[in-house]
Amino acid sequence: MAAYSPPIRPRFRPNIAGYSAESLRYWKGTAARWGIFAGVTGLFLVSQVPLVKVNFLQKLPAIGWYWKVDEEKK
């Protein structure tokens, strides 16, 4: 005799906070754009902090010259 199997079986779909991998796929472009915008805005807001200016902004390849300060020699 065969075991009973219900006509409708629940499917297991892994998710994070109710969002499956399929639904998150549509949001990855938007999330990337907002992340870049937030990063650039954050750098702009802290660009006058000397530690950020010397350790990060002056080392950017194309626009690092903008933040370099020539010290006066006495």
Biopython code that builds the backbone (N, CA, C, O; Angstrom):
import numpy as np
from Bio.PDB.StructureBuilder import StructureBuilder

atoms = [
    (1, "MET", "N", (0.832, -1.169, 0.000)),
    (1, "MET", "CA", (0.000, 0.000, 0.000)),
    (1, "MET", "C", (0.887, 1.246, 0.000)),
    (1, "MET", "O", (1.866, 1.318, 0.743)),
    (2, "ALA", "N", (0.544, 2.206, -0.821)),
    (2, "ALA", "CA", (1.348, 3.428, -0.983)),
    (2, "ALA", "C", (1.008, 4.429, 0.114)),
    (2, "ALA", "O", (-0.113, 4.466, 0.623)),
    (3, "ALA", "N", (1.996, 5.232, 0.460)),
    (3, "ALA", "CA", (1.780, 6.257, 1.484)),
    (3, "ALA", "C", (0.972, 7.404, 0.898)),
    (3, "ALA", "O", (1.029, 7.674, -0.301)),
    (4, "TYR", "N", (0.230, 8.065, 1.752)),
    (4, "TYR", "CA", (-0.608, 9.181, 1.316)),
    (4, "TYR", "C", (0.265, 10.397, 0.995)),
    (4, "TYR", "O", (1.152, 10.749, 1.773)),
    (5, "SER", "N", (0.016, 11.028, -0.133)),
    (5, "SER", "CA", (0.689, 12.287, -0.455)),
    (5, "SER", "C", (-0.385, 13.321, -0.780)),
    (5, "SER", "O", (-1.260, 13.070, -1.609)),
    (6, "PRO", "N", (-0.322, 14.474, -0.134)),
    (6, "PRO", "CA", (-1.350, 15.482, -0.364)),
    (6, "PRO", "C", (-1.261, 16.056, -1.783)),
    (6, "PRO", "O", (-0.180, 16.099, -2.369)),
    (7, "PRO", "N", (-2.378, 16.487, -2.324)),
    (7, "PRO", "CA", (-2.376, 17.000, -3.698)),
    (7, "PRO", "C", (-1.614, 18.331, -3.836)),
    (7, "PRO", "O", (-1.080, 18.631, -4.904)),
    (8, "ILE", "N", (-1.566, 19.107, -2.780)),
    (8, "ILE", "CA", (-0.846, 20.382, -2.825)),
    (8, "ILE", "C", (0.298, 20.317, -1.820)),
    (8, "ILE", "O", (0.076, 20.124, -0.625)),
    (9, "ARG", "N", (1.510, 20.478, -2.308)),
    (9, "ARG", "CA", (2.671, 20.424, -1.429)),
    (9, "ARG", "C", (3.254, 21.823, -1.269)),
    (9, "ARG", "O", (3.410, 22.542, -2.256)),
    (10, "PRO", "N", (3.574, 22.212, -0.059)),
    (10, "PRO", "CA", (4.212, 23.525, 0.123)),
    (10, "PRO", "C", (5.637, 23.500, -0.421)),
    (10, "PRO", "O", (6.369, 22.527, -0.241)),
    (11, "ARG", "N", (6.009, 24.568, -1.078)),
    (11, "ARG", "CA", (7.372, 24.687, -1.593)),
    (11, "ARG", "C", (8.177, 25.555, -0.654)),
    (11, "ARG", "O", (7.697, 26.585, -0.179)),
    (12, "PHE", "N", (9.396, 25.141, -0.389)),
    (12, "PHE", "CA", (10.278, 25.912, 0.463)),
    (12, "PHE", "C", (11.054, 26.896, -0.398)),
    (12, "PHE", "O", (11.771, 26.492, -1.314)),
    (13, "ARG", "N", (10.915, 28.186, -0.108)),
    (13, "ARG", "CA", (11.657, 29.227, -0.813)),
    (13, "ARG", "C", (12.473, 30.010, 0.208)),
    (13, "ARG", "O", (11.904, 30.703, 1.051)),
    (14, "PRO", "N", (13.781, 29.909, 0.144)),
    (14, "PRO", "CA", (14.583, 30.688, 1.089)),
    (14, "PRO", "C", (14.390, 32.180, 0.850)),
    (14, "PRO", "O", (14.322, 32.631, -0.294)),
    (15, "ASN", "N", (14.302, 32.938, 1.935)),
    (15, "ASN", "CA", (14.111, 34.370, 1.787)),
    (15, "ASN", "C", (14.748, 35.102, 2.964)),
    (15, "ASN", "O", (15.056, 34.514, 4.000)),
    (16, "ILE", "N", (14.929, 36.375, 2.772)),
    (16, "ILE", "CA", (15.450, 37.257, 3.816)),
    (16, "ILE", "C", (14.424, 38.357, 3.990)),
    (16, "ILE", "O", (14.167, 39.129, 3.066)),
    (17, "ALA", "N", (13.841, 38.429, 5.168)),
    (17, "ALA", "CA", (12.816, 39.423, 5.497)),
    (17, "ALA", "C", (11.666, 39.401, 4.493)),
    (17, "ALA", "O", (11.070, 40.439, 4.205)),
    (18, "GLY", "N", (11.359, 38.234, 3.969)),
    (18, "GLY", "CA", (10.238, 38.111, 3.054)),
    (18, "GLY", "C", (10.573, 38.334, 1.593)),
    (18, "GLY", "O", (9.692, 38.221, 0.741)),
    (19, "TYR", "N", (11.832, 38.651, 1.276)),
    (19, "TYR", "CA", (12.244, 38.881, -0.109)),
    (19, "TYR", "C", (13.052, 37.690, -0.594)),
    (19, "TYR", "O", (14.043, 37.309, 0.027)),
    (20, "SER", "N", (12.632, 37.109, -1.692)),
    (20, "SER", "CA", (13.355, 35.976, -2.252)),
    (20, "SER", "C", (14.459, 36.481, -3.180)),
    (20, "SER", "O", (14.526, 37.671, -3.487)),
    (21, "ALA", "N", (15.315, 35.573, -3.618)),
    (21, "ALA", "CA", (16.403, 35.939, -4.519)),
    (21, "ALA", "C", (15.862, 36.477, -5.839)),
    (21, "ALA", "O", (16.463, 37.366, -6.442)),
    (22, "GLU", "N", (14.743, 35.949, -6.282)),
    (22, "GLU", "CA", (14.160, 36.416, -7.539)),
    (22, "GLU", "C", (13.674, 37.856, -7.444)),
    (22, "GLU", "O", (13.842, 38.640, -8.378)),
    (23, "SER", "N", (13.071, 38.197, -6.310)),
    (23, "SER", "CA", (12.558, 39.561, -6.172)),
    (23, "SER", "C", (13.686, 40.555, -5.907)),
    (23, "SER", "O", (13.592, 41.711, -6.322)),
    (24, "LEU", "N", (14.750, 40.128, -5.225)),
    (24, "LEU", "CA", (15.880, 41.031, -4.979)),
    (24, "LEU", "C", (16.677, 41.321, -6.242)),
    (24, "LEU", "O", (17.373, 42.333, -6.325)),
    (25, "ARG", "N", (16.575, 40.438, -7.218)),
    (25, "ARG", "CA", (17.293, 40.624, -8.475)),
    (25, "ARG", "C", (16.859, 41.911, -9.176)),
    (25, "ARG", "O", (17.675, 42.558, -9.832)),
    (26, "TYR", "N", (15.616, 42.280, -9.051)),
    (26, "TYR", "CA", (15.106, 43.475, -9.716)),
    (26, "TYR", "C", (15.563, 44.757, -9.024)),
    (26, "TYR", "O", (15.533, 45.830, -9.628)),
    (27, "TRP", "N", (15.981, 44.657, -7.779)),
    (27, "TRP", "CA", (16.366, 45.843, -7.017)),
    (27, "TRP", "C", (17.866, 46.088, -6.983)),
    (27, "TRP", "O", (18.287, 47.099, -6.421)),
    (28, "LYS", "N", (18.690, 45.225, -7.551)),
    (28, "LYS", "CA", (20.132, 45.363, -7.418)),
    (28, "LYS", "C", (20.665, 46.613, -8.124)),
    (28, "LYS", "O", (21.594, 47.239, -7.614)),
    (29, "GLY", "N", (20.124, 46.989, -9.252)),
    (29, "GLY", "CA", (20.576, 48.194, -9.948)),
    (29, "GLY", "C", (20.255, 49.451, -9.166)),
    (29, "GLY", "O", (21.089, 50.350, -9.053)),
    (30, "THR", "N", (19.059, 49.516, -8.631)),
    (30, "THR", "CA", (18.658, 50.663, -7.826)),
    (30, "THR", "C", (19.485, 50.748, -6.553)),
    (30, "THR", "O", (19.903, 51.835, -6.154)),
    (31, "ALA", "N", (19.719, 49.618, -5.918)),
    (31, "ALA", "CA", (20.524, 49.606, -4.694)),
    (31, "ALA", "C", (21.954, 50.053, -4.971)),
    (31, "ALA", "O", (22.549, 50.756, -4.154)),
    (32, "ALA", "N", (22.507, 49.662, -6.098)),
    (32, "ALA", "CA", (23.866, 50.083, -6.456)),
    (32, "ALA", "C", (23.923, 51.587, -6.676)),
    (32, "ALA", "O", (24.856, 52.246, -6.216)),
    (33, "ARG", "N", (22.942, 52.132, -7.370)),
    (33, "ARG", "CA", (22.927, 53.589, -7.621)),
    (33, "ARG", "C", (22.809, 54.374, -6.322)),
    (33, "ARG", "O", (23.519, 55.360, -6.125)),
    (34, "TRP", "N", (21.920, 53.943, -5.439)),
    (34, "TRP", "CA", (21.763, 54.637, -4.156)),
    (34, "TRP", "C", (23.013, 54.493, -3.297)),
    (34, "TRP", "O", (23.369, 55.421, -2.570)),
    (35, "GLY", "N", (23.680, 53.353, -3.367)),
    (35, "GLY", "CA", (24.910, 53.156, -2.617)),
    (35, "GLY", "C", (26.023, 54.066, -3.094)),
    (35, "GLY", "O", (26.753, 54.635, -2.282)),
    (36, "ILE", "N", (26.160, 54.210, -4.402)),
    (36, "ILE", "CA", (27.170, 55.120, -4.956)),
    (36, "ILE", "C", (26.849, 56.553, -4.568)),
    (36, "ILE", "O", (27.741, 57.309, -4.184)),
    (37, "PHE", "N", (25.584, 56.931, -4.666)),
    (37, "PHE", "CA", (25.178, 58.282, -4.287)),
    (37, "PHE", "C", (25.476, 58.561, -2.819)),
    (37, "PHE", "O", (25.969, 59.638, -2.482)),
    (38, "ALA", "N", (25.182, 57.606, -1.944)),
    (38, "ALA", "CA", (25.437, 57.783, -0.509)),
    (38, "ALA", "C", (26.936, 57.879, -0.229)),
    (38, "ALA", "O", (27.356, 58.667, 0.618)),
    (39, "GLY", "N", (27.745, 57.085, -0.932)),
    (39, "GLY", "CA", (29.189, 57.130, -0.735)),
    (39, "GLY", "C", (29.799, 58.448, -1.167)),
    (39, "GLY", "O", (30.631, 59.013, -0.458)),
    (40, "VAL", "N", (29.391, 58.942, -2.326)),
    (40, "VAL", "CA", (29.904, 60.225, -2.819)),
    (40, "VAL", "C", (29.450, 61.360, -1.913)),
    (40, "VAL", "O", (30.228, 62.270, -1.629)),
    (41, "THR", "N", (28.221, 61.321, -1.463)),
    (41, "THR", "CA", (27.720, 62.352, -0.548)),
    (41, "THR", "C", (28.475, 62.319, 0.775)),
    (41, "THR", "O", (28.830, 63.368, 1.311)),
    (42, "GLY", "N", (28.720, 61.138, 1.300)),
    (42, "GLY", "CA", (29.483, 61.018, 2.537)),
    (42, "GLY", "C", (30.893, 61.556, 2.394)),
    (42, "GLY", "O", (31.390, 62.240, 3.289)),
    (43, "LEU", "N", (31.544, 61.256, 1.277)),
    (43, "LEU", "CA", (32.890, 61.789, 1.048)),
    (43, "LEU", "C", (32.877, 63.305, 0.917)),
    (43, "LEU", "O", (33.787, 63.979, 1.399)),
    (44, "PHE", "N", (31.866, 63.835, 0.278)),
    (44, "PHE", "CA", (31.763, 65.289, 0.144)),
    (44, "PHE", "C", (31.596, 65.952, 1.506)),
    (44, "PHE", "O", (32.176, 67.008, 1.760)),
    (45, "LEU", "N", (30.810, 65.341, 2.378)),
    (45, "LEU", "CA", (30.574, 65.932, 3.688)),
    (45, "LEU", "C", (31.795, 65.880, 4.598)),
    (45, "LEU", "O", (31.978, 66.768, 5.431)),
    (46, "VAL", "N", (32.628, 64.861, 4.456)),
    (46, "VAL", "CA", (33.809, 64.753, 5.308)),
    (46, "VAL", "C", (35.099, 65.126, 4.574)),
    (46, "VAL", "O", (36.191, 64.801, 5.039)),
    (47, "SER", "N", (34.981, 65.792, 3.453)),
    (47, "SER", "CA", (36.167, 66.104, 2.654)),
    (47, "SER", "C", (37.080, 67.131, 3.316)),
    (47, "SER", "O", (38.242, 67.244, 2.926)),
    (48, "GLN", "N", (36.605, 67.871, 4.287)),
    (48, "GLN", "CA", (37.446, 68.859, 4.947)),
    (48, "GLN", "C", (38.143, 68.324, 6.192)),
    (48, "GLN", "O", (38.925, 69.040, 6.818)),
    (49, "VAL", "N", (37.873, 67.089, 6.553)),
    (49, "VAL", "CA", (38.550, 66.467, 7.678)),
    (49, "VAL", "C", (39.968, 66.113, 7.213)),
    (49, "VAL", "O", (40.127, 65.398, 6.224)),
    (50, "PRO", "N", (41.007, 66.607, 7.920)),
    (50, "PRO", "CA", (42.379, 66.396, 7.440)),
    (50, "PRO", "C", (42.761, 64.927, 7.250)),
    (50, "PRO", "O", (43.457, 64.596, 6.290)),
    (51, "LEU", "N", (42.328, 64.058, 8.129)),
    (51, "LEU", "CA", (42.680, 62.643, 8.015)),
    (51, "LEU", "C", (42.109, 62.038, 6.732)),
    (51, "LEU", "O", (42.793, 61.276, 6.048)),
    (52, "VAL", "N", (40.885, 62.368, 6.409)),
    (52, "VAL", "CA", (40.254, 61.867, 5.183)),
    (52, "VAL", "C", (40.929, 62.479, 3.964)),
    (52, "VAL", "O", (41.166, 61.794, 2.969)),
    (53, "LYS", "N", (41.235, 63.752, 4.045)),
    (53, "LYS", "CA", (41.849, 64.451, 2.928)),
    (53, "LYS", "C", (43.215, 63.860, 2.580)),
    (53, "LYS", "O", (43.512, 63.628, 1.408)),
    (54, "VAL", "N", (44.045, 63.616, 3.592)),
    (54, "VAL", "CA", (45.406, 63.133, 3.350)),
    (54, "VAL", "C", (45.423, 61.651, 2.991)),
    (54, "VAL", "O", (46.084, 61.251, 2.033)),
    (55, "ASN", "N", (44.701, 60.842, 3.753)),
    (55, "ASN", "CA", (44.781, 59.391, 3.565)),
    (55, "ASN", "C", (43.949, 58.855, 2.414)),
    (55, "ASN", "O", (44.242, 57.769, 1.913)),
    (56, "PHE", "N", (42.941, 59.563, 1.982)),
    (56, "PHE", "CA", (42.078, 59.012, 0.947)),
    (56, "PHE", "C", (41.957, 59.910, -0.280)),
    (56, "PHE", "O", (42.249, 59.479, -1.395)),
    (57, "LEU", "N", (41.534, 61.144, -0.083)),
    (57, "LEU", "CA", (41.204, 61.994, -1.223)),
    (57, "LEU", "C", (42.426, 62.391, -2.046)),
    (57, "LEU", "O", (42.334, 62.468, -3.271)),
    (58, "GLN", "N", (43.563, 62.644, -1.409)),
    (58, "GLN", "CA", (44.754, 63.019, -2.163)),
    (58, "GLN", "C", (45.320, 61.857, -2.966)),
    (58, "GLN", "O", (46.119, 62.070, -3.879)),
    (59, "LYS", "N", (44.925, 60.646, -2.647)),
    (59, "LYS", "CA", (45.445, 59.466, -3.334)),
    (59, "LYS", "C", (44.559, 59.002, -4.495)),
    (59, "LYS", "O", (44.862, 57.993, -5.132)),
    (60, "LEU", "N", (43.478, 59.720, -4.776)),
    (60, "LEU", "CA", (42.636, 59.360, -5.919)),
    (60, "LEU", "C", (43.402, 59.646, -7.207)),
    (60, "LEU", "O", (44.021, 60.703, -7.322)),
    (61, "PRO", "N", (43.378, 58.740, -8.173)),
    (61, "PRO", "CA", (44.223, 58.892, -9.356)),
    (61, "PRO", "C", (43.918, 60.110, -10.226)),
    (61, "PRO", "O", (44.851, 60.804, -10.630)),
    (62, "ALA", "N", (42.691, 60.390, -10.522)),
    (62, "ALA", "CA", (42.387, 61.434, -11.498)),
    (62, "ALA", "C", (42.182, 62.809, -10.875)),
    (62, "ALA", "O", (42.520, 63.817, -11.496)),
    (63, "ILE", "N", (41.645, 62.874, -9.680)),
    (63, "ILE", "CA", (41.298, 64.176, -9.098)),
    (63, "ILE", "C", (41.951, 64.438, -7.750)),
    (63, "ILE", "O", (41.528, 65.340, -7.028)),
    (64, "GLY", "N", (42.971, 63.670, -7.399)),
    (64, "GLY", "CA", (43.639, 63.838, -6.118)),
    (64, "GLY", "C", (44.358, 65.168, -5.982)),
    (64, "GLY", "O", (44.561, 65.657, -4.871)),
    (65, "TRP", "N", (44.746, 65.757, -7.111)),
    (65, "TRP", "CA", (45.449, 67.037, -7.080)),
    (65, "TRP", "C", (44.597, 68.143, -6.477)),
    (65, "TRP", "O", (45.142, 69.114, -5.951)),
    (66, "TYR", "N", (43.301, 68.025, -6.538)),
    (66, "TYR", "CA", (42.409, 69.067, -6.047)),
    (66, "TYR", "C", (42.552, 69.269, -4.537)),
    (66, "TYR", "O", (42.406, 70.388, -4.046)),
    (67, "TRP", "N", (42.832, 68.207, -3.811)),
    (67, "TRP", "CA", (42.905, 68.282, -2.354)),
    (67, "TRP", "C", (44.332, 68.472, -1.824)),
    (67, "TRP", "O", (44.524, 68.628, -0.618)),
    (68, "LYS", "N", (45.319, 68.460, -2.702)),
    (68, "LYS", "CA", (46.696, 68.647, -2.237)),
    (68, "LYS", "C", (46.922, 70.106, -1.884)),
    (68, "LYS", "O", (46.532, 71.015, -2.616)),
    (69, "VAL", "N", (47.567, 70.302, -0.731)),
    (69, "VAL", "CA", (47.848, 71.656, -0.250)),
    (69, "VAL", "C", (49.364, 71.809, -0.200)),
    (69, "VAL", "O", (50.067, 71.028, 0.442)),
    (70, "ASP", "N", (49.849, 72.842, -0.898)),
    (70, "ASP", "CA", (51.274, 73.115, -0.833)),
    (70, "ASP", "C", (51.576, 73.886, 0.435)),
    (70, "ASP", "O", (51.035, 74.968, 0.660)),
    (71, "GLU", "N", (52.435, 73.329, 1.254)),
    (71, "GLU", "CA", (52.779, 74.001, 2.509)),
    (71, "GLU", "C", (53.824, 75.071, 2.221)),
    (71, "GLU", "O", (54.716, 74.895, 1.392)),
    (72, "GLU", "N", (53.686, 76.164, 2.920)),
    (72, "GLU", "CA", (54.634, 77.258, 2.753)),
    (72, "GLU", "C", (55.944, 76.902, 3.429)),
    (72, "GLU", "O", (55.960, 76.436, 4.568)),
    (73, "LYS", "N", (57.040, 77.124, 2.722)),
    (73, "LYS", "CA", (58.355, 76.849, 3.291)),
    (73, "LYS", "C", (58.916, 78.157, 3.819)),
    (73, "LYS", "O", (58.923, 79.166, 3.113)),
    (74, "LYS", "N", (59.384, 78.142, 5.057)),
    (74, "LYS", "CA", (59.926, 79.358, 5.659)),
    (74, "LYS", "C", (61.423, 79.314, 5.670)),
    (74, "LYS", "O", (62.065, 80.254, 6.140)),
]
sb = StructureBuilder()
sb.init_structure("model")
sb.init_model(0)
sb.init_chain("A")
sb.init_seg("    ")
for serial, (resi, resn, name, xyz) in enumerate(atoms, 1):
    if name == "N":
        sb.init_residue(resn, " ", resi, " ")
    sb.init_atom(name, np.array(xyz, "f"), 0.0, 1.0, " ", f" {name:<3s}", serial, name[0])
structure = sb.get_structure()
